[in-house]
Every structure is written in C-alpha cells, then in structure tokens.
Amino acid sequence: MIPIRDDTPRFSTPYITYFLIALNTLIFLWEWSIGLQNQRALNVIMFEFGVIPSHVTAALSGSSQITLPQAFFPILTSMFLHASWLHIIGNMWVLWIFGDNIEDYLGHFPYLLFYLICGFAASIAHILLNLGSRVPSVGASGAIAGVMGAYFILYPKARVLTLVPLIIFFTFWWLPAWIVLGYWFLLQFLSGASTAIATTSQSGGVAFWAHVGGFVAGILLIKLMPQRAGRHRYGTW
C-alpha cells in the first residue's frame, strides 16, 4: 500500500518539515554528483558517515582504532544520507504526508527534537540487533518511522488515500490511518524477524529493525511530549 495523501488539516506552516525535505534532497544531490564522478569516493562517504554497528561495539569495548565520537556521530549524519533515488523519494514523500501534522501538534522546535530522537532510537535498535555488522546503514527512514508512529497514535481515524495493487490492477482506496500505518509496521516487524537468522554481518538490504525502533519511539515520545501551547483539540488557535 502506497500512501498518496491524508485528509488531516493543519493549522500552521510546517517549516521544519520543509527544511528537512530540502536538506535531505540537497545532500542527496551532492551524493549523486560525487557518485557520477567517483563511485569509490561515494563509498568512502557512506562508510564514514553511515552507522556501522561493529564500530559501535568496538568503541564500547575499548578499541583503540575506533573512538566513541567516531562510532556514535554517524547516528546523526546517517539520517541525512540516502542510497538511491527511490530511497530519497520514498522517504521524503512519506515525511511530506505525515510530518506536517506532527509538527502542527508539537510545534517547530519540539518536532525537530522529536524527529532526531526517533532517528537516534532507530539506529540504536538497528545496532542492537546487528552487533557484528560491518555494513553502513543510511537514511531518514528511522526518524520518519517515528513520525508515522506518532501519527498512528494521534490520528488513527484519519483517512489516507492509498494506492493498492490488486494482482495486475491498481486502485485507490481511502483507508483509516491505523490500517495503513499498522500494516506497514507489521510488515517491518515480520520482515525483520524473518531475515534475522539469514542475515550475516556482511549483508546489506533494508534496516527493518531501525524502522521498528523508530516507530515504537514515536509512539512513546508523542505520549510524553506536550501538545503545542494554544493548540486546541479541534485545531483552532
């Protein structure tokens, strides 16, 4: 199921969501331009600024080759790197659909803090379940999963226009947000569980557990963080 748009109104301009989309897009264009000229240089960037679980475990065990800043700083930088056009377009599209309403609910700066914390939690989940992996993980998916988790809690009955493939046909359905987002979360969890045994420390692919960790973090955080001052239950100011 591919979400197209939602019907939840917002009552403020989502400046942070716009900023995050613009920043991620600009950084990806920079990555793409480097990759066109020198793929090896792009690989160096991914290994330098992507999250590598084995680096974290090495730093925590006292390795002299990997320092704690070298191991943990990529948790921040990896949120703004993407591996392909499909990766960046998919992430930014979902952030565009759901991010504005969460920013509207929390306020601009709390929303940015929420986004970054969810991204951090997503990376920690990925690290804990892939301790020996030497493959860099990049993408805003974990942080955006947190946004989806918050939306799942705040607007479960909101309608989401969804593209649904039916064998060889495609159709559009308006579905409740809890179905769209709940289905997505279940798919991530089952995919992570099914690949846990088969995955090796050298294999790449989708970081399903980062998605799960980010989504759960979003659910917990949105219950702890206060609603934006002046925002009433019907969205008026």
DACORPE-V542601 format. One record per pair of residues at least 6 apart in sequence whose ideal C-beta (glycine too) atoms are under 8 Angstrom apart, sorted by the first residue. I is the first residue (numbers start at 0). GAP is how many residues later the second one is. D is the distance in Angstrom with one decimal. If there is no record, write none. Layout:
i = (I/I)
gap = (GAP/GAP)
d = (D/D)
//
This chain:
i = (0/0/0/0/0/0/0/1/1/1/2/2/2/2/2/2/2/2/2/3/3/3/3/3/3/4/4/4/5/5/5/5/5/5/5/5/5/6/6/6/6/6/7/7/7/8/9/9/9/9/9/10/10/10/10/10/11/11/11/13/13/13/13/14/14/15/15/15/15/15/15/15/16/16/16/16/16/16/19/19/19/19/20/20/20/22/23/23/23/23/23/23/24/24/26/26/26/27/27/27/30/30/30/30/31/33/33/33/34/34/44/45/45/45/45/46/47/48/48/48/48/48/48/49/49/49/49/49/49/49/50/50/50/50/50/50/50/50/50/51/51/51/51/51/51/51/52/52/52/52/52/52/52/52/53/53/53/53/53/54/54/54/54/55/55/55/56/56/56/57/57/57/58/58/58/58/58/58/59/59/73/74/74/74/74/75/75/75/77/77/77/77/77/78/78/78/78/78/78/79/80/80/81/81/81/81/81/82/82/86/90/90/90/90/91/93/93/93/94/94/94/96/97/97/97/97/98/98/98/100/100/100/101/101/101/101/101/101/101/102/103/103/103/104/104/104/104/104/104/105/105/105/105/105/106/106/109/109/109/113/113/113/113/113/113/114/114/114/115/116/116/116/117/117/117/117/117/117/117/117/117/117/118/118/118/118/118/120/120/120/120/120/120/121/121/121/121/121/121/121/121/121/121/121/122/122/122/122/123/124/124/124/124/124/124/124/125/125/125/125/125/125/127/128/128/128/129/129/129/129/131/132/132/132/133/133/134/134/134/134/136/136/138/138/140/140/140/140/141/141/141/141/141/142/143/144/144/144/144/144/144/144/144/145/145/145/145/145/146/147/147/147/147/147/148/148/148/148/148/148/148/148/148/149/149/149/149/150/150/150/151/151/151/151/151/151/151/151/152/152/152/152/153/154/155/155/155/156/156/156/157/157/158/158/158/158/159/159/159/159/159/160/160/160/161/161/161/161/161/162/162/162/163/163/163/163/184/184/184/187/187/187/187/188/188/190/190/191/191/191/191/194/194/198/229/230)
gap = (161/162/163/174/179/182/183/160/161/162/90/91/94/95/157/158/159/160/177/93/156/157/158/159/168/92/155/156/91/92/95/149/152/153/154/155/171/151/152/153/154/167/93/147/150/226/90/91/93/94/225/93/220/224/225/226/91/92/225/85/86/89/90/88/93/83/87/92/93/95/96/99/78/79/82/83/86/94/75/79/95/120/71/74/75/57/56/58/64/67/68/116/63/67/53/54/55/53/54/60/11/14/50/51/53/7/8/11/6/7/36/35/37/90/92/89/26/25/28/29/32/87/89/24/27/28/31/86/87/88/23/24/27/72/75/76/85/86/87/19/22/81/82/83/84/85/73/74/77/78/79/80/81/84/77/78/79/80/147/11/15/16/19/15/16/71/70/74/75/7/8/13/7/8/9/11/12/13/8/11/62/44/45/48/49/40/43/44/45/58/59/60/61/37/40/60/61/63/64/60/57/58/6/9/56/57/58/55/56/52/48/49/50/53/48/50/53/54/45/49/52/63/46/49/50/53/12/45/48/50/53/54/9/12/45/48/49/52/120/8/124/127/131/45/49/117/122/123/126/8/116/119/121/122/121/122/115/116/118/32/36/104/107/108/111/28/31/32/27/29/100/104/24/25/27/28/29/31/96/99/100/103/21/23/24/27/95/21/25/92/93/95/96/19/20/21/23/24/85/88/89/91/92/95/14/19/87/90/89/17/84/85/87/88/89/91/11/16/81/83/84/87/81/63/67/80/69/71/77/79/69/68/69/70/67/68/66/67/68/69/70/73/68/71/66/69/70/73/65/68/69/71/72/71/70/43/65/66/67/68/69/70/73/68/69/71/72/75/71/33/36/37/67/70/32/36/65/66/67/68/69/70/73/68/69/71/72/7/26/30/25/26/29/30/33/63/66/67/65/66/69/70/68/22/20/21/22/19/20/21/18/19/15/16/17/18/14/15/16/17/20/11/12/13/10/11/12/13/18/7/8/9/6/7/8/9/26/27/30/20/23/24/27/19/23/15/17/16/17/19/20/10/13/6/7/6)
d = (4.8/7.1/5.5/7.4/5.9/6.3/7.5/6.6/4.2/8.0/8.0/6.7/5.5/8.0/5.1/7.2/5.6/7.9/5.9/7.8/7.7/4.3/6.5/5.9/7.1/6.0/7.5/5.2/5.7/7.0/7.4/7.7/5.5/6.8/4.9/7.4/6.8/6.2/4.7/7.8/7.8/7.8/5.0/5.2/4.4/6.2/5.0/5.6/8.0/4.2/7.7/6.0/7.3/4.7/7.1/6.1/7.5/5.1/7.9/6.4/3.8/4.5/6.7/7.9/5.8/8.0/5.5/5.1/7.9/5.3/5.0/7.5/6.4/7.2/3.9/5.3/5.4/7.8/6.5/7.3/6.9/7.6/5.0/6.1/6.4/6.4/5.7/6.9/6.5/7.2/6.1/5.9/6.8/6.6/5.1/6.7/7.9/7.7/4.9/4.6/6.2/6.9/6.6/7.2/7.9/5.5/5.0/6.9/8.0/4.1/7.5/6.8/7.7/4.9/6.1/5.2/7.6/5.3/4.0/6.3/6.0/8.0/7.6/5.8/7.8/4.9/6.4/2.8/5.7/4.4/5.0/5.7/4.7/5.0/6.7/6.8/6.6/4.6/7.5/7.8/7.1/7.1/6.1/7.1/5.2/7.6/6.9/4.4/4.7/5.6/7.0/4.5/7.9/7.9/7.3/5.7/6.0/4.8/7.0/4.9/6.8/4.5/7.8/4.6/6.8/5.2/7.8/5.2/7.4/6.9/4.6/7.2/4.6/6.2/4.9/6.9/3.7/7.5/7.7/7.6/7.7/7.5/5.7/4.4/7.7/7.4/7.8/7.7/6.8/7.5/6.2/4.8/7.1/7.4/4.4/7.5/5.3/7.3/5.5/6.9/3.9/6.9/4.1/6.8/6.4/5.6/7.3/6.0/6.9/6.0/6.4/4.9/5.8/5.7/7.8/5.5/7.9/7.0/7.1/5.1/6.6/7.7/7.8/5.2/5.8/4.6/8.0/7.5/5.3/6.4/7.3/6.5/6.1/7.2/5.2/4.9/6.2/7.3/7.5/4.1/7.4/7.3/7.6/7.7/6.1/7.9/6.0/6.2/6.8/5.9/8.0/6.0/7.3/5.8/4.0/7.5/5.9/7.8/7.4/6.9/7.3/7.7/5.7/7.5/6.2/5.0/6.8/6.8/6.9/7.5/6.7/6.3/6.6/4.9/7.0/2.4/7.1/7.6/4.9/4.7/5.2/6.7/7.0/5.1/3.3/7.1/6.8/7.4/7.2/5.3/6.2/7.6/3.6/7.4/2.3/6.5/6.3/7.0/7.9/4.1/7.0/4.6/3.5/6.8/7.2/6.2/6.4/7.8/6.6/7.8/5.0/5.9/6.3/2.5/7.5/7.9/5.7/7.3/4.9/5.2/4.0/6.8/7.9/7.4/7.1/4.4/7.3/7.6/8.0/7.2/4.1/4.9/7.8/7.9/5.8/6.6/7.6/6.7/6.8/5.0/4.9/6.6/7.4/8.0/7.1/6.4/5.8/7.2/7.4/4.2/6.4/6.5/3.7/6.1/7.3/7.7/7.5/4.6/7.6/7.7/3.3/4.4/6.7/4.4/6.7/5.1/3.3/6.9/6.2/5.3/7.0/7.7/6.0/6.6/7.6/7.6/7.1/4.1/6.5/6.9/2.8/4.3/7.2/4.4/7.1/7.0/3.9/7.6/6.2/6.4/6.6/6.2/4.4/6.8/7.6/7.7/7.8/6.7/7.9/5.6/5.3/6.9/6.4/5.5/6.7/5.7/3.9/5.7/7.1/7.2/7.2/4.4/4.6/7.0/6.6/7.4/7.2/5.6/7.5/5.3/4.7/6.0/7.6/5.7/7.0/5.4/7.5/5.1/5.8/6.0/7.7/6.0/7.2/5.5/7.3/5.4/7.8/7.1/5.2/5.0/4.2/5.3/7.2/7.5/5.4/7.2/4.7/3.4/4.8/7.8/5.9/7.3/6.9/7.5/5.5/6.7)
//
